[in-house]
Amino acid sequence: TEKPNALVEVDPVSRKVLRAIYVKGLAPHMVMLAPDSDWAFTSDVNSGALSVIHLSTGDVRPVPVGKGPQGQAFSPDRRTLYVTVAEDNATAIFDMAKKEFIGRVPTGHYPNRIAVTPDGRTLVYSLQKANAVGFADVASRKEIGEVSADGPTMSLSLSPDGKLAYTGVQEQDKVVVISVPERKVVRRIATPKGAG
């Protein structure tokens, strides 16, 4: 929750709030849980940090990352967490064992959501202000291409096999489908007018 700045834990069966952990950052915009569910990570957009939260103890440690952290995605082996840093035009690389950032991948303009292909070799991310979807090579830490979506891309998801990327162009009420191997648009899906 961004007001107040907290990670809220809810029991879906009883529909009750179990606890709220204040993240020591501003506007926790996105949250990811580690596979063991003992760690949570919030992208604190307005304070430029990733809050690292140990759920067992409630301990919170904000780790500076840059301007406008947003989307997060784990590598397939869960050893790395990638965090887009929108205003820095980059993706930051967070080492799960060390619990610290170990590098960056430069991206196109304003990356906001991110996914990793199942083989762990490619980062795929929406570039909101470039009206595109970008691709970066994990090994070289370099952007290897962009595909125009003809509008501001607000989301990014991959098909389970990693062959298709889906991005929402909210202001046009469209979903754009991109072939990851071919790096080209293969379909545009119109949703009802005003669906956003």
Helices and strands as residue ranges (DSSP letters): E 6-11, E 16-22, E 28-33, E 39-44, E 49-54, E 59-64, E 69-74, E 80-85, G 86-88, E 90-95, E 100-106, E 111-116, E 122-127, G 128-130, E 132-137, E 142-148, E 157-158, E 164-169, G 170-172, E 174-179, E 184-190
